[in-house]
Amino acid sequence: MTTLAAYRTRILNSLDDTNSKYSTNVVDEALRKVLNEYTRANPNFKTYNFTVVTAGRTQTLAAANLIVITKLVHPYDDSVTDPFIYEREDFTLTYMDGSPTLFFYSNDLPQVGEKIYIDYAAKQTITDLDSAVATTIRDDHEDILVLGAAGQAAMMRASGLNEQWGGRPGEMSALMTWGNNQYNRFLEFLEEIKQEVSLPMFPDSSWQLDQWDH
């Protein structure tokens, strides 16, 4: 998988930066922005399960880079034929002090020693960017992230040229236009890959609205 150093090289090559016009900070910030956009269109799907230590409605999760839960099973027992028959939807996910936290609102409360399993969508990461230890980007999506980051970096530099002396006439406008075109191509790609991602829009089950609802 491609590391941050390799991404930097490819982005600078795309910018044809032979005179070191783009700092590492600018390149990294540009990559960070497009990575966040990419994550929203195509998150990294992961699994996580843990043993309940403290019984109760509220359970704090240590799932890395969690964005949204797509499936929750409780109690989870991987020794049975179909451990997913206990899938639950009677919970909410919130962030308390920056930590993802489950709140169960039915009377079936997690007890000490029981296991909770979740499937979830997580942030995409690149090795060494913001201390990430793994790159989760698909190999065939790497080119488009490089394209988007190059566009972002060009627009960032174009904005800075407005405050500098000695710029060539039209340089800022041309660079901004080029960068914007590259970034728009990146956004078009995100619209395409959104069609490939399967995230549930509605729950599989429902709860009774009143005593007559069955």
Secondary structure, 3 states (H helix, E strand, C coil): CCEHHHHHHHHHHHCCCCCCCCCHHHHHHHHHHHHHHHHHHCCEEEEEEEECCCCCCEEECCCCCEEEEEEEECCCCCCCCCHHHHECCCEEEEEECCEEEEEECCCCCCCCCCEEEEEEEECCCCECHHHCCCCCCCHHHHHHHHHHHHHHHHHHHHHHHCCCCCCCCCHHHHHHHHHHHHHHHHHHHHHHHHCCCCCCCCCCCCCCCCCCCC
